[in-house]
Amino acid sequence: MEQKNIVYGGVLAGLSLAVSLLIHFPIIPQAPFLLYDPGDVPLLIAGFKFGPGLGLLLTGVVSLLFALITGEGGPWGVLMHFLATGSYVVLAGFLYQRHRTRNGAITSLIVAPLFMTAIMAGANLLITPLYMGVGREVVKGMLLPAIVPFNILKGVINGAITLLIYKRISNFIEEPLYERNRAATRVRP
């Protein structure tokens, strides 16, 4: 792996963590504990730019750091975040790597949130009873009014943001730093 990719990956992971810590709010009234945050956007950008493997690695790092910094969720929270964001980033990154076009990006950002939603429906049925200390029937009752819409909404919002900013960030990463510095210091008449 190139050193540049590691550096930019670290920057994107740091940005993901910072955004997750600073911006989070409920979007489904039935489940105010499900908080939207745009922290997936930098990880999606990493998955698009550097591939699903690095996107997944960064997702693991961010999941762990978020839990260590906030103390929220403990090991179950780390696992749930890793499953949700990891499934989204890996599939979106994989699909985009195969079709590096605007249509490929749009397709990946439609299919991947649906995949993430399916993964999280199953994960919530298995893990949430352990995590929150509630019965599986309670979780089943929350799937359609809260958990499924939350994951779809979060995926669509983060996908739309990614689609809007990815090309600019990708071009920034591609342009050599010395070219940016030279252009900034060039004297214009």
CORFENTA-V600982 format. One record per residue. RES is the residue in three letters. PSI is psi in whole degrees, 0 to 359 (999 if undefined). OMEGA is omega as a letter, one per 30 degrees, with the letter a starting at -180 (* if undefined). D_LAST is the distance of its C-alpha to the last C-alpha in Angstrom with 1 decimal. Layout:
res = [RES/RES]
psi = [PSI/PSI]
omega = [OMEGA/OMEGA]
d_last = [D_LAST/D_LAST]
This chain:
res = [MET/GLU/GLN/LYS/ASN/ILE/VAL/TYR/GLY/GLY/VAL/LEU/ALA/GLY/LEU/SER/LEU/ALA/VAL/SER/LEU/LEU/ILE/HIS/PHE/PRO/ILE/ILE/PRO/GLN/ALA/PRO/PHE/LEU/LEU/TYR/ASP/PRO/GLY/ASP/VAL/PRO/LEU/LEU/ILE/ALA/GLY/PHE/LYS/PHE/GLY/PRO/GLY/LEU/GLY/LEU/LEU/LEU/THR/GLY/VAL/VAL/SER/LEU/LEU/PHE/ALA/LEU/ILE/THR/GLY/GLU/GLY/GLY/PRO/TRP/GLY/VAL/LEU/MET/HIS/PHE/LEU/ALA/THR/GLY/SER/TYR/VAL/VAL/LEU/ALA/GLY/PHE/LEU/TYR/GLN/ARG/HIS/ARG/THR/ARG/ASN/GLY/ALA/ILE/THR/SER/LEU/ILE/VAL/ALA/PRO/LEU/PHE/MET/THR/ALA/ILE/MET/ALA/GLY/ALA/ASN/LEU/LEU/ILE/THR/PRO/LEU/TYR/MET/GLY/VAL/GLY/ARG/GLU/VAL/VAL/LYS/GLY/MET/LEU/LEU/PRO/ALA/ILE/VAL/PRO/PHE/ASN/ILE/LEU/LYS/GLY/VAL/ILE/ASN/GLY/ALA/ILE/THR/LEU/LEU/ILE/TYR/LYS/ARG/ILE/SER/ASN/PHE/ILE/GLU/GLU/PRO/LEU/TYR/GLU/ARG/ASN/ARG/ALA/ALA/THR/ARG/VAL/ARG/PRO]
psi = [136/147/321/318/321/318/309/323/317/320/315/322/317/319/318/314/314/315/319/322/326/328/108/135/156/145/351/111/329/342/76/348/346/107/128/140/149/19/342/337/308/328/324/319/317/317/321/312/316/358/161/331/310/324/318/318/313/324/317/317/313/318/314/313/320/314/319/321/316/335/4/137/333/206/328/321/319/313/314/317/317/317/314/300/320/315/322/309/317/311/316/315/318/312/319/323/329/333/83/63/171/317/323/319/315/314/314/326/357/313/316/319/327/319/314/319/318/316/316/333/312/317/321/321/326/317/322/321/326/317/314/354/34/163/158/328/324/316/317/320/339/347/300/323/343/301/311/310/323/311/322/313/312/316/318/315/310/326/318/317/315/315/322/327/348/311/319/316/319/316/321/317/323/324/124/142/320/331/320/317/318/319/325/330/355/133/129/137/999]
omega = [a/l/l/l/l/a/l/l/l/l/l/l/l/l/l/a/a/a/l/a/a/a/l/a/l/l/l/a/a/a/a/l/l/a/l/l/a/a/l/a/l/l/l/l/l/l/l/a/a/l/a/a/l/l/l/l/l/l/l/l/a/l/a/a/l/a/l/a/a/a/a/l/a/a/l/l/l/a/a/l/l/l/a/a/a/l/l/a/a/a/l/l/l/a/l/l/l/a/a/l/l/l/l/l/a/l/a/a/l/a/a/l/l/l/l/a/l/l/a/l/l/a/l/l/a/a/a/l/l/a/a/l/l/l/l/l/l/l/l/l/l/a/a/l/a/a/a/l/l/a/l/l/a/l/a/a/a/l/l/l/l/a/a/a/a/a/l/a/l/l/l/a/a/a/a/a/a/l/l/a/a/l/a/a/a/l/l/a/*]
d_last = [42.1/38.6/37.4/34.3/36.6/38.7/35.8/34.3/38.0/38.6/35.5/36.8/40.3/39.2/37.3/40.4/42.6/40.4/40.2/44.0/44.8/42.6/43.1/46.6/48.9/51.9/51.5/55.2/57.5/60.5/59.1/56.9/57.1/54.9/51.4/48.3/45.2/42.0/42.4/43.2/39.6/38.0/41.2/41.0/37.4/38.7/41.6/39.3/36.8/39.1/42.5/45.5/46.8/44.0/43.9/47.6/47.3/44.6/46.8/49.6/47.6/46.3/49.8/51.4/48.8/49.1/52.8/52.8/50.3/51.9/55.5/55.6/57.5/58.7/59.4/60.0/56.7/54.9/56.9/56.3/52.5/52.4/54.5/52.5/49.0/50.0/51.6/48.6/46.0/48.1/49.0/45.6/44.0/46.7/46.4/42.6/42.8/45.1/43.0/39.3/38.4/37.8/41.4/42.5/40.7/42.3/45.7/45.5/44.5/47.5/50.1/49.3/49.9/53.2/54.1/53.2/55.3/58.3/58.0/57.8/60.8/62.8/61.4/62.1/65.7/66.2/64.2/64.0/67.8/67.5/64.3/65.3/69.1/69.8/71.9/70.6/71.9/69.6/66.6/67.8/68.0/64.3/62.9/62.5/61.8/59.4/58.5/57.8/55.6/53.8/52.8/51.9/49.7/48.0/47.4/46.0/43.7/42.3/42.1/40.1/37.6/37.3/36.8/34.0/32.0/33.1/30.6/27.6/29.2/30.4/26.9/25.7/28.6/28.0/24.3/24.6/23.6/21.6/19.4/18.8/18.0/15.7/13.7/13.8/12.6/9.8/6.6/3.8/0.0]
